[in-house]
Amino acid sequence: MSGKQKVVVLGAGPAGISAAWRLTRLGYPVTVLEKDEAVGGMGRTISLGDYKVDFGPHTFHIRETAESKQILRTITPFFGENPLTLVRGTRVLLRGKEYVYPLEMLQVLFGVNPLLSALIIWDYGLATIKSMFAPAKTEDSFEEWGVRNLGRTLYDLCFGIYSARVWGLPTTQISSKQAQRVAKLNLKNIILRTLGIKADPTTYFTKYFYPRAGISQLYEGMAAEIRAAGNQILLGSPAIRVEREGERVSQVVYATSGGDKTIACDVLLSTLPLPALVGMVSPPLPESVSRHADRLRYRSLKLIYIALKRPRLTDYHWIYLLDEHFRVNRMSEQKNVSPDMVPKDRTILCIELSLWKDEPLWKASDEEIYRLALRDLMKMGYGVTESEVDAYYIAEIPTAYPVYELNFEDHLIPVLDGVHQMRNLMTLGRHGLFLNNSMDDNVGLGFQVADHIEQQGADGRVWVAEMLEFMKLRFAGK
Ligand SMILES: Cc1cc2nc3c(=O)[nH]c(=O)nc-3n(C[C@H](O)[C@H](O)[C@H](O)COP(=O)(O)OP(=O)(O)OC[C@H]3O[C@@H](n4cnc5c(N)ncnc54)[C@H](O)[C@@H]3O)c2cc1C
């Protein structure tokens, strides 16, 4: 491996492990530092008693693009025997009824009462006329986007109440860029799609790929090849300081059970949350960079797993809970993604609760959080009773979702520019770019950064310019 630059990667999630795997293939000496005791980051599988579950089922999305198909071809060998190809099985619960998601308009219009249907259509007409005369703005709020495209009634029912709960903010304070996944959604498209005149917008994933034993199979497979080639993945080894000499990172200090250690690098790849990375740099970056980094906030998540003494509760992968009487956001059933992970006579649900890390509920006992989730589960109308609960488990993700507050890019861009003043640093991944994207993107970015280093060298400023273009596409829902 001599002659190639020594690369240190921070984080063994989908982005970091994919970068390390591709660099290993290209012959680079690589060391991955990972805080946790396993690879996979948020895309990992954990064992809870007899149950194997992801951090919320993590299916690999299949986009109908050449890049996506190439990524899929590369990773398929890691999915083991008989991988599963799943057709999206998502529902929303609205006013006590299940609806297919992406929304099928006729189902909604005929499902709700006639008065509400009339209001949905009337409001949409009104919003369309208003938006024809509205002055152009640099950035819309999520609410403005929603009301313009769906009309007030449908927006409130299907997005407004739910989004305010997920993000912990009024939707007037959230950027319309949060709508990236559903950017092409509007009432006209929903109706055309329902009538079969128009296909799903490309941003909807309709097919997923999944290894039978859980998503970790992918990342553990990559990790095994990295190690077999003589490179290192150091688990339980959080980076605590990034030391620089002027414009170059020279070494990283990381903690281990045996005390702090230091590793030198020619190139540093970071998938860590940007505010955490900024806080680790020594000597510190200019004060303005930390000030902007402090304005980038994350929504935290509690995952409440409830195992039931029955073979199955629903036929769906995910159910979104739109009504305001719910406190939790979403429920998934791992068995419907892969039946091999759950005992035949049992099922396990994963219920998601979004919180701010500084609100009291984040510190509530597991029992309290479980009770809150159980109350909502009982409200869903599937007839669950407490006596059939086999066990419950709670997991936490402190930095689950980057929050796109209005004008968040005024803070994000100075931070990305600031950290990439260190020329041999390149950030990537969901947290390294503050980009609410999925695993296929992050695995793709891991491959892309490795190819970039091989073909163009490691210059953070060139990399960040490439990433800003990529992010623009994602913000526009492309
Ligand atoms: C509930 C939920 C469900 C999701 N479902 C799906 C899905 O079905 N399909 C999909 O494609 N995507 C899904 N996603 C998104 C997916 O999880 C992310 O896109 C992906 O995990 C991001 O990969 P990453 O490598 O960028 O970040 P991460 O997965 O967050 O990895 C970052 C890694 O850095 C490590 N780290 C942090 N601090 C340090 C430190 N100081 N030193 C060393 N290591 C450190 C972390 O432990 C972690 O392993 C979901 C996300 C959530 C929250």
The ligand as an SDF file (V2000), in Angstrom:
LIG
                    3D

 53 58  0  0  0  0  0  0  0  0999 V2000
  -35.2330    6.3240   12.2510 C   0  0  0  0  0  0  0  0  0  0  0  0
  -34.4910    6.3980   10.9590 C   0  0  0  0  0  0  0  0  0  0  0  0
  -34.8700    5.5510    9.9240 C   0  0  0  0  0  0  0  0  0  0  0  0
  -34.1990    5.6130    8.7150 C   0  0  0  0  0  0  0  0  0  0  0  0
  -34.5710    4.7510    7.7240 N   0  0  0  0  0  0  0  0  0  0  0  0
  -33.8970    4.7320    6.5600 C   0  0  0  0  0  0  0  0  0  0  0  0
  -34.2280    3.8110    5.5300 C   0  0  0  0  0  0  0  0  0  0  0  0
  -35.1350    3.0040    5.6620 O   0  0  0  0  0  0  0  0  0  0  0  0
  -33.5040    3.8510    4.3870 N   0  0  0  0  0  0  0  0  0  0  0  0
  -32.4770    4.7320    4.1950 C   0  0  0  0  0  0  0  0  0  0  0  0
  -31.8540    4.6900    3.1370 O   0  0  0  0  0  0  0  0  0  0  0  0
  -32.1230    5.6210    5.1560 N   0  0  0  0  0  0  0  0  0  0  0  0
  -32.8050    5.6450    6.3270 C   0  0  0  0  0  0  0  0  0  0  0  0
  -32.4440    6.5290    7.3200 N   0  0  0  0  0  0  0  0  0  0  0  0
  -31.3130    7.4420    7.0680 C   0  0  0  0  0  0  0  0  0  0  0  0
  -29.9620    6.7570    7.3190 C   0  0  0  0  0  0  0  0  0  0  0  0
  -29.9050    6.3090    8.6580 O   0  0  0  0  0  0  0  0  0  0  0  0
  -28.8150    7.7180    7.0600 C   0  0  0  0  0  0  0  0  0  0  0  0
  -28.8960    8.2040    5.7460 O   0  0  0  0  0  0  0  0  0  0  0  0
  -27.4470    7.0810    7.2180 C   0  0  0  0  0  0  0  0  0  0  0  0
  -27.3100    6.3100    8.3560 O   0  0  0  0  0  0  0  0  0  0  0  0
  -26.4030    8.1750    7.3220 C   0  0  0  0  0  0  0  0  0  0  0  0
  -25.1410    7.5990    7.2200 O   0  0  0  0  0  0  0  0  0  0  0  0
  -23.8560    8.3980    7.7150 P   0  0  0  0  0  0  0  0  0  0  0  0
  -22.7030    7.4930    7.6000 O   0  0  0  0  0  0  0  0  0  0  0  0
  -23.8050    9.6900    6.9810 O   0  0  0  0  0  0  0  0  0  0  0  0
  -24.1560    8.7760    9.2460 O   0  0  0  0  0  0  0  0  0  0  0  0
  -24.3460    7.8450   10.5320 P   0  0  0  0  0  0  0  0  0  0  0  0
  -25.0970    6.6340   10.1930 O   0  0  0  0  0  0  0  0  0  0  0  0
  -24.9040    8.7400   11.5840 O   0  0  0  0  0  0  0  0  0  0  0  0
  -22.8610    7.4500   10.9160 O   0  0  0  0  0  0  0  0  0  0  0  0
  -21.9940    8.3220   11.6040 C   0  0  0  0  0  0  0  0  0  0  0  0
  -21.0860    7.4810   12.4870 C   0  0  0  0  0  0  0  0  0  0  0  0
  -20.1760    8.3530   13.1710 O   0  0  0  0  0  0  0  0  0  0  0  0
  -19.9950    7.8410   14.4890 C   0  0  0  0  0  0  0  0  0  0  0  0
  -19.4680    8.9070   15.3640 N   0  0  0  0  0  0  0  0  0  0  0  0
  -20.1300    9.9450   15.9130 C   0  0  0  0  0  0  0  0  0  0  0  0
  -19.2860   10.6920   16.6590 N   0  0  0  0  0  0  0  0  0  0  0  0
  -18.0650   10.1160   16.5610 C   0  0  0  0  0  0  0  0  0  0  0  0
  -16.7750   10.4360   17.0720 C   0  0  0  0  0  0  0  0  0  0  0  0
  -16.5590   11.5080   17.8500 N   0  0  0  0  0  0  0  0  0  0  0  0
  -15.7350    9.6370   16.7290 N   0  0  0  0  0  0  0  0  0  0  0  0
  -15.9030    8.5270   15.9390 C   0  0  0  0  0  0  0  0  0  0  0  0
  -17.1160    8.1700   15.4580 N   0  0  0  0  0  0  0  0  0  0  0  0
  -18.1720    8.9700   15.7370 C   0  0  0  0  0  0  0  0  0  0  0  0
  -21.3820    7.3800   14.8680 C   0  0  0  0  0  0  0  0  0  0  0  0
  -21.3360    6.4640   15.9710 O   0  0  0  0  0  0  0  0  0  0  0  0
  -21.8250    6.7060   13.5650 C   0  0  0  0  0  0  0  0  0  0  0  0
  -21.4530    5.3540   13.5220 O   0  0  0  0  0  0  0  0  0  0  0  0
  -33.1280    6.5320    8.5280 C   0  0  0  0  0  0  0  0  0  0  0  0
  -32.7470    7.3730    9.5870 C   0  0  0  0  0  0  0  0  0  0  0  0
  -33.4320    7.3190   10.7880 C   0  0  0  0  0  0  0  0  0  0  0  0
  -33.0320    8.2570   11.8850 C   0  0  0  0  0  0  0  0  0  0  0  0
  1  2  1  0
  2  3  1  0
  2 52  2  0
  3  4  2  0
  4  5  1  0
  4 50  1  0
  5  6  2  0
  6  7  1  0
  6 13  1  0
  7  8  2  0
  7  9  1  0
  9 10  1  0
 10 11  2  0
 10 12  1  0
 12 13  2  0
 13 14  1  0
 14 15  1  0
 14 50  1  0
 15 16  1  0
 16 17  1  0
 16 18  1  0
 18 19  1  0
 18 20  1  0
 20 21  1  0
 20 22  1  0
 22 23  1  0
 23 24  1  0
 24 25  2  0
 24 26  1  0
 24 27  1  0
 27 28  1  0
 28 29  2  0
 28 30  1  0
 28 31  1  0
 31 32  1  0
 32 33  1  0
 33 34  1  0
 33 48  1  0
 34 35  1  0
 35 36  1  0
 35 46  1  0
 36 37  1  0
 36 45  1  0
 37 38  2  0
 38 39  1  0
 39 40  1  0
 39 45  2  0
 40 41  1  0
 40 42  2  0
 42 43  1  0
 43 44  2  0
 44 45  1  0
 46 47  1  0
 46 48  1  0
 48 49  1  0
 50 51  2  0
 51 52  1  0
 52 53  1  0
M  END
$$$$
